[in-house]
Amino acid sequence: MTEIVKGGVVVLKSGGPAMTVQEVGSYTGYGITNGAKCIWFDKDKKYEDIFDLEVLKAIDLDE
């Protein structure tokens, strides 16, 4: 299984767009102690959010 790391690509286990991991760490202000800040684009609009690592799955775009 691929590890979730800064600069890696992930998706939600439930589906959705590919997202780039900007940071991995503790986001206690959001109630998440083991999370990842992710960014993604929809057309030309940039989005970002923080997700618990348990809901993310790392993917390998080279496969």
C-alpha positions in Angstrom: 0.0 0.0 0.0 1.3 3.5 -0.9 1.9 5.8 2.0 0.2 9.2 2.3 3.0 11.8 2.1 3.5 15.5 1.3 3.4 15.9 -2.5 1.6 12.5 -3.0 -1.7 12.0 -4.7 -4.8 10.8 -2.9 -8.5 10.2 -3.3 -11.3 9.8 -0.8 -12.0 6.2 -0.2 -15.6 7.0 -1.1 -14.5 8.4 -4.5 -14.0 11.9 -5.9 -11.2 13.8 -7.7 -7.5 13.2 -7.3 -6.0 15.5 -4.8 -2.4 16.6 -4.0 -1.3 16.4 -0.4 0.1 19.8 0.6 0.9 18.9 4.3 0.5 16.0 6.7 0.1 16.5 10.4 -2.1 17.4 13.3 -5.0 19.7 12.8 -6.5 19.8 16.3 -8.3 23.0 15.5 -10.4 21.0 13.1 -10.7 18.0 15.4 -8.3 16.0 13.3 -5.1 14.7 15.0 -3.7 12.8 12.1 -4.7 14.5 8.8 -3.7 15.8 5.5 -4.3 19.2 3.9 -5.2 18.5 0.3 -5.6 20.7 -2.8 -7.4 19.9 -6.1 -8.8 21.7 -9.1 -12.3 21.7 -10.7 -11.9 23.3 -14.0 -9.9 26.5 -13.2 -11.0 26.8 -9.6 -8.7 25.7 -6.8 -10.1 24.0 -3.7 -8.4 22.9 -0.5 -9.5 21.1 2.7 -8.2 19.0 5.6 -9.1 15.3 5.7 -8.5 12.6 8.3 -6.0 10.1 7.0 -8.5 7.3 7.6 -10.8 8.6 4.8 -8.0 8.9 2.2 -6.3 6.4 -0.1 -2.9 7.1 -1.8 -2.8 6.4 -5.5 0.1 6.0 -7.9 -0.5 7.9 -11.1 2.3 5.9 -12.9 0.3 2.7 -12.8 
